[in-house]
Every structure is written in C-alpha cells, then in structure tokens.
C-alpha cells in the first residue's frame, strides 16, 4: 500500500501493523516515493546473506608464498627518516 507522509504520521501504528501483515508499505512525499516501511522479519531476511564489513575486509585475496616472505623479511625500521 502507498501512504502519503501525513497519513503515515497520523496512522503510524496502522502503518506498522500493515507492514507486519501485508508486506512493505511505501511512504510518499509530494507524490514521490520517499521511504519503505518493512516488518522486522522482512528486514532480517534482506540482511541475512549480506556479509559484514569485517567479513569483506578479512576475505581479501590470499597471500602467496612470495608475498608472505616479502612482508616477513622487510626492514623493521621506517623506510624514511622522520624528525619531530
């Protein structure tokens, strides 16, 4: 169902109940889609298979033996002189 913003504000509890029973509810602002109200169950289903940022960062490319060796053997001091 499509709700104008003013109606959505005035009938928010009905809007939430309809999202739970009838599915996503669209809220418009000046005739344009502005928001979609989802039930918690629908939201959880959307998020279920998405990896987190941490998962994405940790799943970077695997290091081959040469890369690991280069990192282990690099100098333990800064590559340039820094004076404070």
N, C-alpha and C positions, 0 to 999 in steps of 0.2 A: 504494500500500500504506500501511497505517496502522501506525505503530510506537509502542509505549509508550516514554516517555522513557528508562527504564532500559535497555530493549533497544536503543534508538537509540545510547545511550552505549557499551554493550558491543559493539556491532557497527557502529561508525561507518563503517569502510571499506566494509562491505557496503551500508550505507545510501547512501553517496555513489555507489557503483557502480550501485545500483538507480536512483538519481536520473538518472544518465547514460544508462542503457539503457531503463528502463521509464517514465520521467517523474517528475513531482513526487511526493515522499514526505511524508506527513503524520506529524507527531510529536504525541502527545497527552500531557497532564499531568493526572493524575487523571480520565481519561476525556474531557477537553475538548481540542479542537484547540488547540495551543499554537504550532506552527511548521510551516513547509513548507520542505523542502529541495529546491532546484532545481539542475539542471545549469547550468554557466556558459552554455551555449548557450541554454537556456530563459530565463535571466535577461537575457542580452543581447537576446533577441528582445522581451522585455517592455519594456526600456528604449529600444529603437531609435527609436521615433517620438515619444518624450516630449521636449518642449523643456526646455532647462536653465533655471534661474532667470534667468540673464543674458539668454537669448533672450526670456523672458517680459517682463522689465523693459524691454528695448530695443524690444519690439514694441508699446509703448503707443500711444495714439491719436496720429494725425498732427496737427501744429500747422497751423492755417490761417494765412493772412497776417496777420490782426489779432492773433492771439496772439503770433506771432513778432515783430511790430512792437512790441507792448507790452513784451515782455521786453527787446528791444534798446534801447528808449527809457526804461526805468525809471531812477530815480536810482541812481548808482553808490555812494552812501553809505548807511549803515544807516538804516532807516525810523524809528528812535527813538534817542535819546541814551542811551549806556551809559557809566557811570563805574565805574572799577575802584578 
